[in-house]
Amino acid sequence: MTALQPAPPPPPTSRPPQAPDRSRPVRLALLLALIALVWVLTGPSVMVMIGALVVIITLHELGHYLTAKWSGMKVTEFFLGFGPRIWSFRRGETEYGLKAIPAGAYVKIIGLNNLEEIDPADEARTYRQQSYPKRMLVILAGSGMHFVICLALIFTLLVGWGAPGGRLFASADDVDPSTWEVGTVADDSAADLAGVRPGDRVLSVDGEPVVTFADLGSVVSALAGEPVEVVVERGGEELAIHTTIQAREDGSGLLGVTGTLPRERSNPIEAVPATLADFGRIMTESVKATAQLLSPSGISSFAGQVADGNGDDGDRAAAPATSEEEASRPMSVVGATRFGAQALESGVDNFLYVLIVLNAFIGLFNLIPLLPLDGGHAAIGTYERIREGRSGKRYFVDVTRLLPLTYAVVMGLVILGVSAAYLDVVNPPNIP
């Protein structure tokens, strides 16, 4: 009698471990080399601004990630960068890592719409199956992070550096213009040769009283080439100094100073309501700027600037943009990086101010109710909730019907970004 033999084990059904990707160290080396090259070619200020932009985008995605995790949704990926993987690790159900193109970050939440096929076992944890409040919390958390950054930076500036009248975004009624003082003195100017210093208050020129900085310009404009007495207040004392007003190319007089308003630092308690007031004002101004950008006149103005480029003869002076046009035109990553780097070189406070304005605009722009922006997902979720009414029966929008519009929006964003980058290179905006 033959003894029974155990059946052979079944062949393994799991995939064999994949061979390590030997190209990843090369990608990492290329990325580090690119960072080093940018550092050498542009300097540390540009690298700091690039790093700030990456952090801003990462915090945006972190808002989605944290709220999705808290809501019980399944998050499968959280990566810095795009393209081929350089390095990653897995914790639980989420893979974290770094990709080759350092152009931001992304979070992958399963089941964002009805086009994505999901394992039935995971369907209950998809974005689309969650309650309306949870979906709104997750999709709006990205812009919410930008607004939190704004609030934190406004508070920091008010407490750490101060602002005229204790407000960063003060209106004309919030600050007394007669409290102005000399901000900077141009080298070899009439003011420099006379010994005028930053912080001085100009009281009179050639016997004419000066109350506001605008008054100074009016008085000096008519005194080109004239020897004058300038009375300034310095350290509580009045000093009379003598100089000769220089002449501009148009024949008007020039003293060679800029005016600034003295800053008032707020204590942490005072800074709270001032922070909220400044936040409301920057949000209002950002809404106006976004509406102007997307209006027919704004689009027409921007298209005209792009068409003009830097002028037919390659000289920017051939087709200069007006200050109003520059203020309303969109700025690309190229322009924002240049702007932020120059602000950093003039002071950390100026750099933080730029980041406030940038976060306010990005946060609001991302709420425009069109896919693929977060505002588009919020609009879809709100429409679904309205269609459901009181029945409690879930309604799902068929996203395939929105694809033509979505493709058009994506194409529009690409054209806008490329055009803005082109304009920022050939005809960069004037940065004060």
Secondary structure, 3 states (H helix, E strand, C coil): CCCCCCCCCCCCCCCCCCCCCCCHHHHHHHHHHHHHHHHHHHCHHHHHHHHHHHHHHHHHHHHHHHHHHHCCCCEEEEEEEEEEEEEEEEECCEEEEEEEEEEEEEEEECCCCCCCCCCHHHHHHCHHHCCHHHHHHHHHHHHHHHHHHHHHHHHHHHHHCCEECCCCCCCCCCCCHHHCEEEEECCCCHHHHHCCCCCCEEEEECCEECCCHHHHHHHHHCCCCCEEEEEEEECCEEEEEEEECEECCCCCEECCEEEECCEECCCHHHHHHHHHHHHHHHHHHHHHHHHHHHCHHHHHHHHHHHHHCCCCCCCHHHCCCCHHHHHHCCCCHHHHHHHHHHHHHHCHHHHHHHHHHHHHHHHHHCCCCCCCCHHHHHHHHHHHHHHHCCCCCCCCCCHHHHHHHHHHHHHHHHHHHHHHHHHHHHCCCCCC
